[in-house]
Amino acid sequence: QAQLVESGGGLVQPGESLRLSCIQSRGIFDIYTMAWYRQALGKQRELVASITDRGSTLYADSVKGRCTITRDNTKNTVFLQMNNLRPDDSAVYYCKNIITGAWGQGTQVTVSS
């Protein structure tokens, strides 16, 4: 069973940037679609972005133009670059292997002045 570990979260001010990383510790990685989700306090978990094995991407309307999802198959890692962060981006961010269903433990992002 693949294990996913996220990192890169933190406390930032509005307008700043963060780069989240998610590494899959074992198992096949390069053929799978990977995704980032987030869950704000009191809200349902929602899809932020996904990337297929061929690099096709999909973004939630709320982050289009501000976030970029990429992957490095040589390192079994998927990234989420988030720019111009807003307070409503505050949430726990999770990565997911769409095919296996494996989730990471999440990394907290807090955007506050």
C-alpha positions, -999 to +999 in steps of 0.1 A: +000+000+000+014+033-011+020+059+017+017+096+010+034+123+030+027+159+026+049+188+036+052+225+030+023+240+048+025+269+072+013+303+083+016+330+057+001+365+051-024+372+023-007+376-011+022+353-002+031+319-017+036+283-006+048+252-023+033+220-010+050+186-017+036+151-015+059+121-018+047+086-023+069+063-004+064+031-023+045+015-051+041+026-087+037+063-091+042+075-126+011+059-141-014+073-116-034+105-115-025+124-084-046+152-068-046+178-040-077+183-019-083+206+010-107+208+039-114+239+058-128+239+093-165+230+092-165+224+055-164+194+032-132+182+016-129+196-019-107+190-049-081+217-055-062+203-085-053+170-102-026+159-127-027+128-148+002+105-157+006+125-189+006+158-172-029+170-180-042+192-152-075+202-137-081+230-112-110+242-090-124+275-102-114+291-068-077+285-074-074+288-112-046+312-121-031+311-086-021+275-082+000+251-103+001+213-099+032+195-111+048+161-107+083+147-107+080+110-115+117+105-108+111+114-072+076+100-068+065+135-058+036+158-067+037+195-060+012+223-055+025+258-060+001+283-045+005+320-052-014+351-040-029+332-011-061+344+005-076+338+039-102+315+024-074+292+012-068+283+048-074+246+052-057+212+057-043+202+023-042+165+014-028+146-015-044+116-030-035+088-054-067+088-074-064+052-085-053+035-053-074+058-031-045+064-007-045+097+012-018+115+030-021+128+065-025+164+054-006+196+059-021+228+074-021+260+054-031+292+073-034+325+055-038+354+080-025+389+085 
